[in-house]
Amino acid sequence: PQFTRFSYRLGRLHQQTGSAPALFQIYFEKALNGMLQEEQTAEPDAQRAVRIASMYRYGLGTEVNTTEAFRWYTTAAERGSEYAEIQRQKLAREGTSANNL
């Protein structure tokens, strides 16, 4: 978990500063893989699910995949994230919904 959070933060730092675009994608890819593993073994966590959803939505460390983003925002909303519910509704208005799952 520590390495996953560190990779995510490094990715965000490089993304926000505009430095080394290829490097921030590598950090995000490591973070995404770590978070997906944590989903299998750790306690359910809404914030982790929101981060996974956002990474799929915006193509951070992976290809853009709005269907997966919708699915993870739904998971996060079910875990109590109001932010995730808002993002899920936005995606549904854009044409991504449970029908695509």
C-alpha positions as CSV (number, residue, x, y, z in Angstrom):
1,P,0.0,0.0,0.0
2,Q,2.8,2.4,0.8
3,F,4.5,2.0,-2.5
4,T,1.2,2.2,-4.3
5,R,0.4,5.6,-2.7
6,F,3.9,6.8,-3.3
7,S,3.6,5.9,-7.0
8,Y,0.3,7.6,-7.3
9,R,1.6,10.8,-5.7
10,L,4.7,10.8,-7.9
11,G,2.4,10.4,-11.0
12,R,0.3,13.3,-9.8
13,L,3.3,15.5,-9.2
14,H,4.7,14.9,-12.6
15,Q,1.3,15.3,-14.2
16,Q,0.7,18.6,-12.4
17,T,4.1,20.1,-13.2
18,G,4.0,18.9,-16.8
19,S,7.3,17.2,-16.4
20,A,8.2,13.9,-18.0
21,P,4.8,12.8,-19.4
22,A,6.0,9.3,-20.1
23,L,7.3,9.0,-16.5
24,F,4.0,10.0,-14.9
25,Q,2.3,7.3,-16.9
26,I,4.7,4.7,-15.6
27,Y,4.1,5.8,-12.0
28,F,0.3,5.8,-12.6
29,E,0.5,2.3,-14.1
30,K,2.4,1.0,-11.1
31,A,-0.2,2.7,-8.8
32,L,-3.1,1.3,-10.7
33,N,-1.7,-2.2,-10.6
34,G,-1.1,-1.9,-6.9
35,M,-4.6,-0.6,-6.2
36,L,-6.2,-3.4,-8.2
37,Q,-4.2,-5.9,-6.1
38,E,-5.2,-4.1,-2.9
39,E,-8.9,-4.5,-4.0
40,Q,-8.4,-8.2,-3.8
41,T,-6.8,-8.3,-0.4
42,A,-7.5,-5.1,1.6
43,E,-10.6,-3.8,3.3
44,P,-13.0,-2.0,0.9
45,D,-12.0,1.7,0.5
46,A,-14.1,4.3,-1.3
47,Q,-11.1,6.6,-2.0
48,R,-9.1,3.8,-3.6
49,A,-12.1,3.0,-5.9
50,V,-12.4,6.7,-6.8
51,R,-8.7,6.8,-7.8
52,I,-9.0,3.7,-9.9
53,A,-12.1,5.1,-11.6
54,S,-10.4,8.4,-12.3
55,M,-7.4,6.6,-13.7
56,Y,-9.6,4.7,-16.1
57,R,-11.6,7.8,-17.0
58,Y,-8.6,9.9,-17.9
59,G,-6.2,7.3,-19.1
60,L,-3.7,7.6,-16.3
61,G,-1.4,4.5,-16.4
62,T,-3.9,2.8,-18.7
63,E,-6.0,3.4,-21.8
64,V,-9.1,5.5,-21.3
65,N,-11.9,3.1,-20.5
66,T,-15.1,4.9,-19.5
67,T,-17.0,1.6,-18.9
68,E,-14.4,0.6,-16.2
69,A,-14.5,4.1,-14.8
70,F,-18.3,3.9,-14.5
71,R,-18.0,0.5,-12.8
72,W,-15.4,1.8,-10.3
73,Y,-17.3,5.0,-9.6
74,T,-20.3,2.8,-8.9
75,T,-18.3,0.7,-6.4
76,A,-17.0,3.9,-4.7
77,A,-20.5,5.3,-4.5
78,E,-21.7,2.1,-2.9
79,R,-18.9,2.5,-0.4
80,G,-20.3,5.9,0.5
81,S,-18.5,8.4,-1.7
82,E,-20.7,11.3,-2.8
83,Y,-18.1,12.5,-5.2
84,A,-18.1,9.1,-6.9
85,E,-21.9,9.3,-7.3
86,I,-21.6,12.7,-8.9
87,Q,-19.0,11.4,-11.3
88,R,-21.0,8.3,-12.1
89,Q,-24.0,10.5,-13.0
90,K,-21.8,12.6,-15.2
91,L,-20.6,9.6,-17.1
92,A,-24.1,8.3,-17.4
93,R,-25.2,11.6,-19.0
94,E,-22.2,11.3,-21.4
95,G,-23.5,7.9,-22.5
96,T,-21.6,5.5,-20.3
97,S,-23.9,3.5,-18.1
98,A,-24.6,0.1,-16.6
99,N,-26.0,-0.9,-20.0
100,N,-22.4,-0.8,-21.3
101,L,-21.1,-3.1,-18.6
